[in-house]
Amino acid sequence: MQRHFNDEYVKRAQREGARSRAAFKLAELDKKDRLFRPGMLVVDLGAAPGGWSEYAVRRIVPGGRVVALDILPLAPIDGVEIIQGDFTETAVLDLLLNRVDKADLVMSDMALNMSGIGIADQAKAVYLAELALDFAAKSLRTGGMLLLKGFQGEGFPSLHAQMQRAFAKTHVRKPRASRAESREVYLVGKGFKQ
């Protein structure tokens, strides 16, 4: 806990009134990869506590729309449509697909509650990322983008290869706001091939 409260991005989020330190990861990725433009339809998977949605909705005005989904409750954000539910359940996935038609960007910062059993946690993390990739394949417009959290380790090379087949360009990014000791990285897919 001490490390968390001493973290420069946690302190910055508190100073700036951001919902979480994750917004700084997204801001850095946006600066590097130009993820947002006005008028976009953006889907935010694993949205709680809402830092990514809050950032995205400011970047896509005028005319843009953000649809955010999480299993946890999410405090309202102006301009963001929030769906609470478990992304792994068919009914929730169908509801989301019905609300999204040809998204420009799917973002997934989904994470599981870590059990401490490395092999099991890695397998579940890869599974969540693959579900997000599958959702993107069903919901993105041709040329759309996917921003996907992954963890380096078993299954990550296969996930990366799947992204490379689905997108014209794929990059692996490690934002400065990600903790250095974490295996967390982000895959950016641009130019969805349909």
Secondary structure, DSSP 8 states (H G I E B T S, - for coil): -HHHHH-HHHHHHHHHT-S-THHHHHHHHHHHH----TT-EEEEET-TT-HHHHHHHHHSTTT-EEEEEESS-----TTEEEEES-TTSHHHHHHHHHH-SSEEEEEE-------S-HHHHHHHHHHHHHHHHHHHHHHEEEEEEEEEEEESSTTHHHHHHHHHHHEEEEEEE--TTS-TT--EEEEEEEEE--
